[in-house]
Amino acid sequence: MNEPKRPINVHKAYHAHVYFDASTVEFATQLCNEAGAKFGLRVGRVHQKLVGPHTRWSCQLVFSQQSFDDVVPWLDEHRNGLSILIHGVTGDDYKDHTDHAYWLGDEADLYLGNFL
């Protein structure tokens, strides 16, 4: 099995999608809120349902290229085993979730059919 692609700072804007389940929702919520407060990030809803291409429950964090070098290592250090998708925001949703997709932890399957 290939190692997931690690995040690189090459885009102007990013989304991080923190994945969780019923047993980790409380921790994931705390992680997202703490990241939002610490780095001034926009924190999306904590979705306890499948949303968009995500095949797991998730919460989105929005950040910029300027924040990347602080946010990504912090998330990696504090994720406590959760998988986090980090992708560039370029305006091409398909490429953002494939070519521009990077992972902290295990890679998760995505449903890309809506982008084709």
All heavy atoms as an XYZ file, in Angstrom:
939
protein
N       0.841     -1.189      0.000
C       0.000      0.000      0.000
C       0.883      1.249      0.000
O       1.863      1.332      0.716
C      -0.893     -0.022      1.246
C      -1.848      1.126      1.305
S      -3.065      0.788      2.601
C      -3.351      2.427      3.151
N       0.533      2.219     -0.812
C       1.291      3.458     -0.898
C       1.043      4.334      0.317
O      -0.054      4.329      0.876
C       0.895      4.243     -2.151
C       1.310      3.533     -3.425
O       2.218      2.720     -3.407
N       0.642      3.841     -4.512
N       2.059      5.076      0.697
C       1.901      6.063      1.766
C       1.042      7.213      1.244
O       1.204      7.628      0.089
C       3.265      6.602      2.185
C       4.086      5.626      2.988
C       3.514      5.379      4.363
O       3.148      6.349      5.052
O       3.433      4.210      4.760
N       0.156      7.765      2.062
C      -0.626      8.925      1.631
C       0.294     10.109      1.327
O       1.365     10.244      1.921
C      -1.510      9.235      2.845
C      -1.530      7.980      3.650
C      -0.210      7.301      3.388
N      -0.115     10.941      0.377
C       0.646     12.149      0.048
C       0.588     13.118      1.222
O      -0.484     13.457      1.702
C       0.044     12.853     -1.184
C       0.511     12.309     -2.469
C       0.149     13.100     -3.723
C      -0.885     14.149     -3.664
N      -1.265     14.692     -4.965
N       1.750     13.539      1.685
C       1.844     14.501      2.784
C       1.586     15.902      2.252
O       1.933     16.220      1.115
C       3.222     14.413      3.428
C       3.519     13.078      4.086
C       2.778     12.861      5.367
N       3.219     13.867      6.329
C       2.632     14.118      7.471
N       1.572     13.446      7.831
N       3.089     15.038      8.277
N       1.018     16.784      3.083
C       0.703     18.149      2.647
C       1.940     18.954      2.267
O       2.980     18.870      2.925
C       0.033     18.766      3.880
C      -0.438     17.613      4.689
C       0.546     16.503      4.430
N       1.799     19.715      1.189
C       2.827     20.663      0.770
C       2.174     22.017      0.539
O       1.023     22.101      0.131
C       3.586     20.189     -0.488
C       2.617     19.866     -1.626
C       4.464     18.993     -0.182
C       3.289     19.538     -2.946
N       2.918     23.070      0.802
C       2.377     24.433      0.738
C       2.626     25.035     -0.639
O       3.598     25.749     -0.844
C       3.019     25.280      1.845
C       2.330     26.612      2.018
O       1.372     26.932      1.329
N       2.819     27.402      2.952
N       1.728     24.735     -1.573
C       1.876     25.222     -2.943
C       0.618     25.907     -3.478
O       0.578     26.290     -4.637
C       2.296     24.079     -3.901
C       3.672     23.535     -3.540
C       1.261     22.965     -3.908
N      -0.406     26.047     -2.645
C      -1.667     26.654     -3.075
C      -1.936     27.909     -2.260
O      -1.391     28.085     -1.171
C      -2.829     25.663     -2.899
C      -2.571     24.337     -3.556
N      -2.641     24.143     -4.908
C      -2.203     23.143     -3.030
C      -2.345     22.888     -5.188
N      -2.075     22.261     -4.062
N      -2.806     28.778     -2.758
C      -3.114     30.029     -2.047
C      -4.090     29.815     -0.904
O      -4.092     30.560      0.072
C      -3.664     31.065     -3.022
C      -2.616     31.544     -3.996
C      -3.139     32.610     -4.915
C      -2.022     32.941     -5.879
N      -2.217     34.121     -6.616
N      -4.940     28.806     -1.029
C      -5.960     28.542     -0.007
C      -6.124     27.038      0.160
O      -5.852     26.265     -0.765
C      -7.286     29.174     -0.419
N      -6.599     26.657      1.362
C      -6.731     25.246      1.718
C      -8.004     24.986      2.505
O      -8.504     25.864      3.211
C      -5.544     24.793      2.598
C      -4.239     24.777      1.875
C      -3.454     25.926      1.820
C      -3.799     23.642      1.218
C      -2.253     25.929      1.128
C      -2.600     23.635      0.535
C      -1.835     24.786      0.494
O      -0.656     24.785     -0.192
N      -8.457     23.746      2.401
C      -9.443     23.189      3.321
C      -8.779     22.010      4.012
O      -8.035     21.255      3.385
C     -10.673     22.646      2.590
C     -11.547     23.693      2.018
N     -12.537     23.387      1.100
C     -11.608     25.023      2.209
C     -13.169     24.509      0.762
N     -12.611     25.510      1.420
N      -9.060     21.851      5.285
C      -8.711     20.635      6.015
C     -10.039     20.015      6.443
O     -10.910     20.701      6.973
C      -7.855     20.951      7.230
N     -10.203     18.742      6.170
C     -11.401     18.007      6.574
C     -10.984     16.982      7.615
O     -10.260     16.035      7.309
C     -12.059     17.318      5.377
C     -12.491     18.279      4.320
N     -13.694     18.933      4.375
C     -11.863     18.717      3.202
C     -13.800     19.730      3.315
N     -12.692     19.613      2.598
N     -11.421     17.205      8.835
C     -11.119     16.314      9.954
C     -12.194     15.241      9.975
O     -13.385     15.548     10.076
C     -11.092     17.093     11.291
C     -10.848     16.157     12.458
C     -10.048     18.206     11.237
N     -11.783     13.975      9.851
C     -12.720     12.855      9.822
C     -12.839     12.216     11.200
O     -11.853     12.085     11.926
C     -12.258     11.796      8.820
C     -12.308     12.264      7.381
C     -11.199     12.154      6.566
C     -13.463     12.813      6.846
C     -11.239     12.569      5.240
C     -13.516     13.236      5.535
C     -12.403     13.108      4.729
O     -12.448     13.524      3.433
N     -14.062     11.787     11.520
C     -14.340     11.211     12.832
C     -15.549     10.302     12.742
O     -16.203     10.208     11.696
C     -14.567     12.328     13.864
C     -15.643     13.294     13.468
C     -16.971     13.067     13.811
C     -15.347     14.429     12.728
C     -17.978     13.947     13.427
C     -16.336     15.313     12.343
C     -17.654     15.069     12.691
N     -15.862      9.646     13.839
C     -17.058      8.809     13.930
C     -17.739      9.087     15.271
O     -17.349     10.016     15.993
C     -16.728      7.324     13.734
C     -15.735      6.792     14.746
O     -15.600      7.371     15.856
O     -15.079      5.773     14.449
N     -18.712      8.277     15.616
C     -19.478      8.516     16.847
C     -18.594      8.485     18.089
O     -18.830      9.225     19.047
C     -20.611      7.496     16.972
N     -17.556      7.661     18.070
C     -16.708      7.550     19.251
C     -15.675      8.679     19.360
O     -15.096      8.875     20.427
C     -15.994      6.191     19.271
O     -15.046      6.116     18.227
N     -15.454      9.419     18.278
C     -14.436     10.479     18.296
C     -15.012     11.862     17.997
O     -14.260     12.824     17.877
C     -13.306     10.163     17.290
O     -13.870      9.976     15.988
C     -12.525      8.934     17.707
N     -16.334     11.986     17.889
C     -16.946     13.267     17.524
C     -16.615     14.359     18.535
O     -16.346     15.503     18.153
C     -18.472     13.138     17.306
C     -19.194     12.723     18.574
C     -19.050     14.440     16.765
N     -16.614     14.035     19.813
C     -16.333     15.041     20.830
C     -14.893     15.552     20.701
O     -14.647     16.756     20.738
C     -16.575     14.470     22.228
C     -16.525     15.520     23.317
C     -16.941     14.946     24.667
O     -17.929     14.190     24.730
O     -16.258     15.289     25.655
N     -13.950     14.635     20.537
C     -12.554     15.038     20.374
C     -12.364     15.857     19.096
O     -11.686     16.889     19.095
C     -11.624     13.813     20.355
C     -10.215     14.180     20.041
C      -9.396     14.739     21.015
C      -9.706     14.024     18.760
C      -8.089     15.119     20.717
C      -8.408     14.393     18.451
C      -7.598     14.939     19.433
N     -12.966     15.406     17.994
C     -12.828     16.114     16.717
C     -13.403     17.521     16.805
O     -12.818     18.478     16.283
C     -13.508     15.325     15.604
N     -14.531     17.668     17.468
C     -15.148     18.984     17.645
C     -14.219     19.901     18.424
O     -13.993     21.063     18.045
C     -16.502     18.848     18.360
O     -17.359     17.998     17.589
C     -17.163     20.192     18.561
N     -13.648     19.377     19.489
C     -12.712     20.147     20.306
C     -11.476     20.530     19.486
O     -11.006     21.664     19.543
C     -12.311     19.347     21.539
C     -11.339     20.048     22.446
C     -10.939     19.177     23.636
O     -11.503     18.120     23.872
N      -9.961     19.636     24.386
N     -10.938     19.592     18.719
C      -9.766     19.847     17.882
C     -10.039     20.972     16.883
O      -9.238     21.900     16.739
C      -9.365     18.570     17.140
C      -8.176     18.688     16.189
C      -6.873     18.841     16.970
C      -8.112     17.463     15.273
N     -11.173     20.903     16.202
C     -11.512     21.919     15.200
C     -11.712     23.281     15.846
O     -11.214     24.297     15.332
C     -12.759     21.488     14.428
S     -12.460     20.080     13.342
N     -12.426     23.314     16.951
C     -12.655     24.592     17.635
C     -11.355     25.185     18.171
O     -11.145     26.399     18.091
C     -13.685     24.430     18.748
C     -15.080     24.230     18.194
O     -15.402     24.681     17.105
N     -15.910     23.529     18.934
N     -10.479     24.332     18.689
C      -9.200     24.812     19.202
C      -8.331     25.350     18.064
O      -7.700     26.401     18.199
C      -8.473     23.684     19.940
C      -7.250     24.158     20.693
C      -6.627     23.069     21.547
O      -7.313     22.095     21.910
O      -5.425     23.208     21.854
N      -8.301     24.658     16.934
C      -7.539     25.141     15.773
C      -8.107     26.469     15.289
O      -7.350     27.394     14.958
C      -7.571     24.105     14.652
N      -9.425     26.561     15.253
C     -10.058     27.809     14.829
C      -9.673     28.976     15.709
O      -9.323     30.059     15.226
N      -9.714     28.761     17.015
C      -9.388     29.828     17.968
C      -7.899     30.170     17.934
O      -7.512     31.335     17.951
C      -9.803     29.401     19.376
N      -7.055     29.154     17.869
C      -5.602     29.360     17.927
C      -5.072     30.075     16.685
O      -4.187     30.926     16.776
C      -4.900     28.011     18.097
C      -3.389     28.107     18.229
C      -2.799     26.752     18.591
C      -1.311     26.808     18.804
N      -0.890     27.614     19.936
N      -5.605     29.721     15.513
C      -5.056     30.233     14.259
C      -6.001     31.185     13.513
O      -5.676     31.621     12.413
C      -4.686     29.066     13.340
C      -3.652     28.153     13.931
C      -4.009     26.900     14.392
C      -2.331     28.548     14.058
C      -3.071     26.044     14.946
C      -1.377     27.713     14.609
C      -1.745     26.457     15.059
N      -7.164     31.481     14.093
C      -8.115     32.368     13.431
C      -8.713     31.762     12.175
O      -8.957     32.462     11.196
N      -8.969     30.447     12.201
C      -9.508     29.742     11.041
C     -11.025     29.767     11.050
O     -11.647     29.812     12.107
C      -9.067     28.277     11.047
C      -7.588     27.988     11.229
C      -7.339     26.493     11.148
C      -6.763     28.730     10.209
N     -11.608     29.702      9.870
C     -13.050     29.513      9.773
C     -13.325     28.028      9.980
O     -12.734     27.177      9.313
C     -13.568     29.977      8.418
C     -15.104     30.090      8.422
C     -15.623     30.718      7.171
N     -15.741     29.660      6.178
C     -15.540     29.822      4.888
N     -15.215     30.977      4.398
N     -15.671     28.806      4.067
N     -14.186     27.720     10.929
C     -14.539     26.339     11.267
C     -15.941     26.063     10.748
O     -16.887     26.783     11.076
C     -14.482     26.112     12.799
C     -14.874     24.678     13.142
C     -13.099     26.454     13.345
N     -16.056     25.026      9.939
C     -17.359     24.640      9.407
C     -18.159     23.840     10.418
O     -17.750     23.637     11.560
N     -19.313     23.383      9.976
C     -20.166     22.557     10.834
C     -19.522     21.206     11.099
O     -18.782     20.683     10.270
C     -21.513     22.316     10.150
C     -22.378     23.526     10.095
C     -23.786     23.144      9.631
N     -24.412     24.340      9.120
C     -24.903     24.476      7.899
N     -24.875     23.462      7.068
N     -25.432     25.597      7.513
N     -19.838     20.655     12.230
C     -19.431     19.289     12.554
C     -20.544     18.396     11.992
O     -21.611     18.292     12.569
C     -19.258     19.115     14.079
C     -18.938     17.672     14.420
C     -18.172     20.059     14.601
N     -20.264     17.810     10.833
C     -21.277     17.020     10.122
C     -21.276     15.584     10.616
O     -20.328     14.842     10.383
C     -21.004     17.027      8.616
C     -21.245     18.340      7.966
N     -22.504     18.859      7.767
C     -20.378     19.256      7.478
C     -22.407     20.031      7.166
N     -21.126     20.301      6.990
N     -22.359     15.212     11.277
C     -22.547     13.827     11.708
C     -23.415     13.116     10.672
O     -24.391     12.451     10.999
C     -23.140     13.775     13.109
C     -22.186     14.349     14.144
C     -22.740     14.261     15.537
O     -23.117     13.180     15.989
N     -22.776     15.388     16.235
N     -23.030     13.314      9.424
C     -23.636     12.677      8.258
C     -22.628     12.848      7.128
O     -21.646     13.582      7.262
C     -24.969     13.338      7.893
C     -24.828     14.808      7.497
C     -26.155     15.439      7.164
C     -25.953     16.890      6.726
N     -27.211     17.490      6.323
N     -22.857     12.161      6.025
C     -21.954     12.267      4.887
C     -22.308     13.519      4.088
O     -23.476     13.762      3.803
C     -22.047     11.025      4.016
C     -21.785      9.702      4.737
C     -21.777      8.547      3.754
C     -20.495      9.755      5.542
N     -21.280     14.301      3.756
C     -21.468     15.559      3.033
C     -20.477     15.608      1.876
O     -19.291     15.311      2.062
C     -21.237     16.770      3.971
C     -21.321     18.078      3.214
C     -22.244     16.759      5.112
N     -20.970     16.001      0.702
C     -20.097     16.147     -0.449
C     -19.385     14.853     -0.785
O     -19.976     13.772     -0.736
N     -18.079     14.937     -1.079
C     -17.350     13.733     -1.484
C     -16.870     12.889     -0.300
O     -16.240     11.865     -0.495
C     -16.148     14.308     -2.234
C     -15.872     15.592     -1.520
C     -17.250     16.139     -1.177
N     -17.186     13.315      0.909
C     -16.630     12.676      2.099
C     -17.446     11.455      2.492
O     -18.661     11.520      2.614
C     -16.545     13.685      3.247
C     -15.850     14.932      2.818
N     -14.491     14.983      2.575
C     -16.329     16.160      2.511
C     -14.164     16.188      2.159
N     -15.262     16.920      2.112
N     -16.743     10.348      2.696
C     -17.399      9.080      3.027
C     -17.333      8.801      4.525
O     -17.590      7.677      4.960
C     -16.754      7.915      2.247
O     -15.360      7.859      2.572
C     -16.930      8.102      0.742
N     -16.976      9.828      5.284
C     -16.974      9.777      6.747
C     -17.533     11.098      7.258
O     -17.542     12.102      6.560
C     -15.549      9.602      7.288
C     -14.882      8.328      6.877
C     -13.522      8.241      7.506
N     -12.797      7.073      7.034
C     -11.561      6.811      7.370
N     -10.898      7.609      8.186
N     -10.959      5.744      6.906
N     -17.959     11.105      8.509
C     -18.354     12.357      9.137
C     -17.143     13.278      9.136
O     -15.994     12.826      9.262
C     -18.805     12.125     10.555
C     -20.061     11.291     10.712
C     -20.873     10.816      9.716
C     -20.626     10.859     11.936
N     -21.899     10.108     10.278
C     -21.776     10.120     11.637
C     -20.255     11.023     13.272
C     -22.578      9.549     12.621
C     -21.042     10.451     14.252
C     -22.198      9.726     13.918
N     -17.388     14.601      9.053
C     -16.244     15.508      8.944
C     -16.582     16.913      9.408
O     -17.749     17.283      9.529
C     -15.754     15.559      7.492
O     -16.752     16.102      6.636
N     -15.517     17.667      9.634
C     -15.607     19.095      9.922
C     -14.526     19.774      9.096
O     -13.386     19.311      9.047
C     -15.383     19.374     11.406
S     -15.485     21.137     11.824
N     -14.881     20.876      8.459
C     -13.961     21.590      7.574
C     -13.325     22.790      8.272
O     -14.001     23.538      8.970
C     -14.722     22.088      6.342
C     -13.892     22.914      5.392
C     -14.701     23.353      4.198
O     -14.834     22.631      3.240
N     -15.269     24.549      4.273
N     -12.034     22.953      8.042
C     -11.294     24.136      8.463
C     -10.806     24.835      7.203
O     -10.368     24.176      6.262
C     -10.093     23.754      9.323
C     -10.382     22.975     10.596
C      -9.079     22.455     11.206
C     -11.119     23.856     11.587
N     -10.873     26.156      7.187
C     -10.447     26.939      6.025
C      -9.251     27.780      6.433
O      -9.295     28.467      7.460
C     -11.592     27.851      5.530
C     -11.140     28.697      4.359
C     -12.819     27.021      5.167
N      -8.176     27.712      5.627
C      -6.992     28.501      5.944
C      -6.228     28.862      4.679
O      -6.513     28.353      3.595
C      -6.099     27.787      6.966
C      -5.592     26.434      6.565
C      -4.311     26.267      6.084
C      -6.402     25.311      6.700
C      -3.832     25.019      5.740
C      -5.932     24.054      6.361
C      -4.644     23.911      5.873
N      -5.267     29.745      4.841
C      -4.525     30.293      3.703
C      -3.108     29.732      3.643
O      -2.622     29.104      4.584
C      -4.442     31.813      3.824
O      -3.596     32.151      4.908
N      -2.456     30.042      2.557
C      -1.055     29.671      2.369
C      -0.181     30.242      3.485
O       0.748     29.594      3.944
C      -0.600     30.197      1.005
C       0.799     29.833      0.611
C       1.113     30.332     -0.790
O       0.772     31.456     -1.154
N       1.762     29.485     -1.567
N      -0.523     31.435      3.951
C       0.256     32.074      5.007
C       0.148     31.322      6.341
O       1.069     31.342      7.138
C      -0.171     33.534      5.208
C       0.193     34.455      4.061
C      -0.701     34.293      2.831
O      -1.824     33.805      2.916
N      -0.190     34.676      1.675
N      -0.972     30.658      6.577
C      -1.195     29.915      7.820
C      -0.722     28.468      7.748
O      -0.573     27.814      8.778
C      -2.689     29.908      8.166
O      -3.174     31.209      8.322
N      -0.502     27.973      6.546
C      -0.212     26.554      6.317
C       0.887     26.011      7.231
O       0.713     24.973      7.866
C       0.179     26.359      4.849
C       0.437     24.930      4.457
C      -0.548     24.185      3.840
C       1.674     24.333      4.675
C      -0.313     22.879      3.456
C       1.918     23.023      4.305
C       0.920     22.296      3.689
N       2.028     26.694      7.281
C       3.191     26.170      8.010
C       2.985     26.127      9.522
O       3.735     25.442     10.221
C       4.446     26.972      7.665
C       4.882     26.748      6.218
O       4.591     25.674      5.666
O       5.504     27.657      5.641
N       1.986     26.827     10.029
C       1.628     26.741     11.445
C       0.504     25.732     11.671
O       0.550     24.929     12.602
C       1.192     28.112     11.974
C       2.321     29.122     11.993
O       3.472     28.730     12.295
O       2.068     30.300     11.695
N      -0.508     25.769     10.811
C      -1.712     24.956     10.997
C      -1.443     23.466     10.785
O      -1.827     22.632     11.615
C      -2.843     25.435     10.056
C      -4.025     24.473     10.074
C      -3.286     26.837     10.420
N      -0.799     23.115      9.686
C      -0.651     21.698      9.334
C       0.175     20.922     10.365
O      -0.273     19.863     10.826
C      -0.105     21.540      7.896
C       0.248     20.087      7.601
C      -1.143     22.056      6.899
N       1.345     21.398     10.773
C       2.070     20.640     11.809
C       1.296     20.553     13.124
O       1.351     19.525     13.808
C       3.374     21.431     11.987
C       3.532     22.218     10.741
C       2.140     22.507     10.265
N       0.567     21.613     13.474
C      -0.217     21.591     14.706
C      -1.310     20.525     14.612
O      -1.505     19.736     15.556
C      -0.811     22.978     14.989
C      -1.494     23.040     16.313
C      -0.936     23.397     17.507
C      -2.872     22.729     16.589
N      -1.880     23.312     18.499
C      -3.068     22.913     17.971
C      -3.941     22.318     15.808
C      -4.301     22.697     18.577
C      -5.168     22.089     16.408
C      -5.344     22.285     17.784
N      -2.026     20.487     13.486
C      -3.059     19.463     13.304
C      -2.454     18.063     13.369
O      -3.020     17.164     14.000
C      -3.783     19.654     11.965
C      -4.768     20.797     11.870
C      -5.248     20.959     10.431
C      -5.946     20.606     12.815
N      -1.311     17.890     12.722
C      -0.675     16.580     12.710
C      -0.295     16.144     14.125
O      -0.504     14.997     14.509
C       0.556     16.607     11.805
C       1.002     15.220     11.373
O       0.206     14.266     11.448
O       2.163     15.106     10.943
N       0.209     17.068     14.908
C       0.634     16.761     16.275
C      -0.545     16.482     17.203
O      -0.439     15.689     18.130
C       1.454     17.919     16.826
C       1.968     17.679     18.229
C       2.793     18.842     18.766
O       3.341     19.608     17.965
O       2.852     18.988     20.003
N      -1.679     17.136     16.956
C      -2.810     17.059     17.891
C      -3.974     16.193     17.417
O      -4.969     16.073     18.130
C      -3.321     18.484     18.182
C      -2.330     19.306     18.946
N      -1.348     20.041     18.327
C      -2.158     19.466     20.265
C      -0.617     20.647     19.243
N      -1.084     20.304     20.433
N      -3.876     15.556     16.268
C      -5.019     14.830     15.682
C      -5.341     13.516     16.399
O      -6.422     12.953     16.200
C      -4.806     14.596     14.202
C      -3.662     13.699     13.861
C      -3.413     13.628     12.356
N      -2.244     12.818     12.103
C      -2.253     11.499     12.062
N      -3.377     10.834     12.227
N      -1.134     10.837     11.850
N      -4.430     13.019     17.222
C      -4.690     11.839     18.049
C      -5.243     10.661     17.240
O      -6.212     10.007     17.642
C      -5.637     12.195     19.191
C      -5.614     11.167     20.303
O      -4.595     10.519     20.529
N      -6.726     11.008     21.000
N      -4.643     10.406     16.076
C      -5.050      9.262     15.264
C      -6.136      9.534     14.246
O      -6.420      8.666     13.412
N      -6.773     10.701     14.287
C      -7.792     11.004     13.291
C      -7.134     11.223     11.930
O      -6.010     11.719     11.842
C      -8.571     12.268     13.664
C      -9.400     12.214     14.943
C     -10.108     13.550     15.152
C     -10.408     11.079     14.904
N      -7.845     10.878     10.877
C      -7.396     11.172      9.519
C      -7.877     12.561      9.135
O      -9.021     12.941      9.442
C      -7.956     10.158      8.524
O      -7.386      8.897      8.749
N      -6.991     13.302      8.464
C      -7.339     14.648      8.023
C      -6.942     14.795      6.566
O      -5.777     14.587      6.200
C      -6.639     15.724      8.872
C      -7.020     15.573     10.345
C      -6.971     17.123      8.354
C      -6.301     16.544     11.286
N      -7.914     15.141      5.731
C      -7.670     15.480      4.332
C      -7.358     16.968      4.266
O      -8.118     17.783      4.792
C      -8.909     15.176      3.486
C      -8.953     15.795      2.086
C      -7.835     15.268      1.201
C     -10.315     15.553      1.451
N      -6.252     17.311      3.648
C      -5.915     18.706      3.399
C      -5.813     18.850      1.893
O      -5.100     18.081      1.237
C      -4.595     19.100      4.091
C      -4.786     18.991      5.603
C      -4.158     20.500      3.663
C      -3.564     19.251      6.423
N      -6.562     19.810      1.341
C      -6.490     19.980     -0.115
C      -6.454     21.454     -0.473
O      -6.979     22.308      0.234
C      -7.634     19.249     -0.828
C      -8.997     19.811     -0.584
N      -9.464     20.943     -1.208
C     -10.001     19.380      0.206
C     -10.702     21.183     -0.815
N     -11.055     20.247      0.056
N      -5.804     21.713     -1.596
C      -5.787     23.060     -2.133
C      -7.176     23.452     -2.605
O      -8.002     22.594     -2.932
N      -7.436     24.752     -2.618
C      -8.700     25.291     -3.131
C      -8.342     26.114     -4.365
O      -7.825     27.224     -4.257
C      -9.409     26.156     -2.071
C     -10.712     26.731     -2.633
C      -9.680     25.348     -0.810
N      -8.583     25.516     -5.541
C      -8.183     26.140     -6.798
C      -9.350     26.529     -7.683
O      -9.155     27.161     -8.711
C      -7.267     25.192     -7.590
O      -8.043     24.052     -8.002
C      -6.062     24.751     -6.773
N     -10.557     26.081     -7.313
C     -11.715     26.307     -8.166
C     -12.080     25.083     -8.990
O     -13.119     25.049     -9.637
N     -11.225     24.076     -8.997
C     -11.499     22.819     -9.688
C     -11.686     21.747     -8.618
O     -10.713     21.169     -8.126
C     -10.332     22.474    -10.620
C     -10.575     21.211    -11.441
O     -11.295     20.293    -10.967
O     -10.020     21.124    -12.550
N     -12.941     21.504     -8.234
C     -13.227     20.586     -7.124
C     -12.654     19.195     -7.349
O     -12.161     18.571     -6.407
C     -14.736     20.480     -6.880
C     -15.306     21.718     -6.214
O     -14.545     22.429     -5.534
O     -16.514     21.967     -6.370
N     -12.725     18.690     -8.579
C     -12.195     17.357     -8.842
C     -10.694     17.309     -8.580
O     -10.212     16.448     -7.839
C     -12.508     16.911    -10.276
C     -12.024     15.508    -10.549
C     -12.758     14.409    -10.122
C     -10.810     15.284    -11.193
C     -12.305     13.116    -10.329
C     -10.347     13.996    -11.414
C     -11.103     12.914    -10.984
O     -10.648     11.640    -11.187
N      -9.948     18.221     -9.168
C      -8.492     18.238     -8.963
C      -8.138     18.526     -7.502
O      -7.171     17.981     -6.979
C      -7.822     19.261     -9.876
C      -7.671     18.763    -11.285
C      -6.782     19.669    -12.094
C      -6.568     19.068    -13.461
N      -5.613     19.824    -14.245
N      -8.928     19.393     -6.850
C      -8.649     19.693     -5.435
C      -8.733     18.442     -4.579
O      -7.976     18.299     -3.619
C      -9.619     20.752     -4.898
C      -9.359     22.134     -5.455
O      -8.288     22.349     -6.075
O     -10.221     23.004     -5.272
N      -9.639     17.529     -4.906
C      -9.841     16.324     -4.105
C      -9.065     15.115     -4.634
O      -9.173     14.025     -4.085
C     -11.332     16.004     -4.003
C     -12.074     16.983     -3.159
N     -12.529     18.183     -3.660
C     -12.398     16.974     -1.842
C     -13.131     18.857     -2.694
N     -13.064     18.146     -1.580
N      -8.269     15.319     -5.703
C      -7.437     14.235     -6.244
C      -5.981     14.716     -6.310
O      -5.194     14.425     -5.429
C      -7.944     13.774     -7.626
O      -8.019     14.893     -8.521
C      -9.305     13.100     -7.518
N      -5.650     15.494     -7.328
C      -4.268     15.948     -7.539
C      -3.754     16.809     -6.399
O      -2.561     16.783     -6.088
C      -4.154     16.750     -8.836
C      -4.467     15.936    -10.074
O      -4.538     14.688     -9.978
O      -4.647     16.534    -11.147
N      -4.629     17.620     -5.802
C      -4.232     18.566     -4.754
C      -4.636     18.093     -3.357
O      -4.765     18.896     -2.448
C      -4.826     19.948     -5.024
C      -4.585     20.453     -6.412
N      -3.341     20.493     -6.995
C      -5.438     20.923     -7.342
C      -3.443     20.974     -8.213
N      -4.700     21.239     -8.447
N      -4.826     16.769     -3.209
C      -5.256     16.196     -1.935
C      -4.060     15.605     -1.198
O      -3.256     14.875     -1.789
C      -6.308     15.114     -2.168
N      -3.945     15.933      0.091
C      -2.846     15.488      0.937
C      -3.450     14.959      2.240
O      -4.558     15.333      2.606
C      -1.893     16.652      1.229
C      -1.542     17.437     -0.006
C      -2.175     18.650     -0.275
C      -0.604     16.959     -0.918
C      -1.867     19.363     -1.426
C      -0.292     17.673     -2.061
C      -0.929     18.876     -2.311
O      -0.630     19.578     -3.457
N      -2.705     14.129      2.955
C      -3.270     13.440      4.112
C      -2.390     13.511      5.341
O      -1.171     13.387      5.256
C      -3.509     11.968      3.766
C      -4.554     11.823      2.720
C      -4.358     11.801      1.361
C      -5.961     11.742      2.920
N      -5.567     11.690      0.719
C      -6.557     11.664      1.648
C      -6.765     11.721      4.065
C      -7.937     11.556      1.486
C      -8.134     11.620      3.897
C      -8.701     11.534      2.626
N      -3.034     13.703      6.468
C      -2.445     13.477      7.776
C      -3.141     12.220      8.286
O      -4.367     12.194      8.415
C      -2.709     14.648      8.725
C      -2.189     16.009      8.270
C      -2.609     17.091      9.261
C      -0.678     15.989      8.099
N      -2.380     11.168      8.531
C      -2.989      9.902      8.922
C      -3.371      9.090      7.710
O      -2.869      9.305      6.600
N      -4.288      8.169      7.914
C      -4.693      7.255      6.848
C      -5.566      7.958      5.825
O      -6.426      8.778      6.174
C      -5.473      6.072      7.427
C      -4.610      5.199      8.318
O      -3.377      5.150      8.102
O      -5.159      4.581      9.250
N      -5.340      7.621      4.573
C      -6.155      8.143      3.486
C      -7.544      7.510      3.556
O      -7.680      6.318      3.835
C      -5.475      7.807      2.158
C      -6.092      8.453      0.967
C      -5.262      8.261     -0.292
O      -4.044      8.008     -0.190
O      -5.844      8.377     -1.373
N      -8.550      8.306      3.296
C      -9.929      7.814      3.281
C     -10.449      7.828      1.839
O      -9.983      8.625      1.024
C     -10.822      8.688      4.152
N     -11.395      6.962      1.566
C     -12.026      6.981      0.253
C     -12.868      8.246      0.119
O     -13.460      8.721      1.097
C     -12.930      5.764      0.058
C     -12.140      4.466     -0.044
O     -10.994      4.512     -0.548
O     -12.663      3.432      0.390
N     -12.918      8.778     -1.090
C     -13.775      9.918     -1.401
C     -14.715      9.520     -2.513
O     -14.348      8.737     -3.389
C     -12.940     11.128     -1.848
C     -11.955     11.696     -0.824
C     -11.104     12.781     -1.470
C     -12.697     12.252      0.378
N     -15.935     10.082     -2.504
C     -16.869      9.871     -3.608
C     -16.740     11.062     -4.554
O     -17.138     12.185     -4.204
C     -18.316      9.742     -3.106
C     -19.280      9.668     -4.258
C     -19.329      8.516     -5.043
C     -20.073     10.749     -4.588
C     -20.181      8.457     -6.138
C     -20.923     10.685     -5.681
C     -20.965      9.548     -6.448
O     -21.784      9.477     -7.540
N     -16.149     10.837     -5.711
C     -15.843     11.927     -6.636
C     -16.848     12.040     -7.779
O     -16.704     12.911     -8.636
C     -14.434     11.739     -7.200
C     -13.333     11.690     -6.134
C     -12.014     11.267     -6.751
C     -13.212     13.042     -5.458
N     -17.874     11.188     -7.801
C     -18.839     11.163     -8.889
C     -19.526     12.498     -9.145
O     -19.851     12.825    -10.295
N     -19.766     13.280     -8.098
C     -20.443     14.561     -8.287
C     -19.577     15.589     -9.008
O     -20.072     16.590     -9.489
C     -20.864     15.145     -6.927
C     -21.957     14.347     -6.272
O     -22.681     13.607     -6.944
N     -22.089     14.470     -4.976
N     -18.267     15.354     -9.040
C     -17.346     16.312     -9.666
C     -17.107     16.012    -11.142
O     -16.430     16.787    -11.809
C     -16.003     16.317     -8.950
C     -16.084     16.723     -7.511
C     -15.234     16.150     -6.594
C     -16.980     17.682     -7.067
C     -15.259     16.521     -5.252
C     -17.033     18.056     -5.735
C     -16.179     17.480     -4.832
N     -17.582     14.871    -11.633
C     -17.313     14.496    -13.030
C     -18.387     14.993    -13.962
O     -19.477     15.253    -13.616
C     -17.184     12.968    -13.138
C     -16.053     12.371    -12.308
C     -16.095     10.849    -12.391
C     -14.717     12.872    -12.788
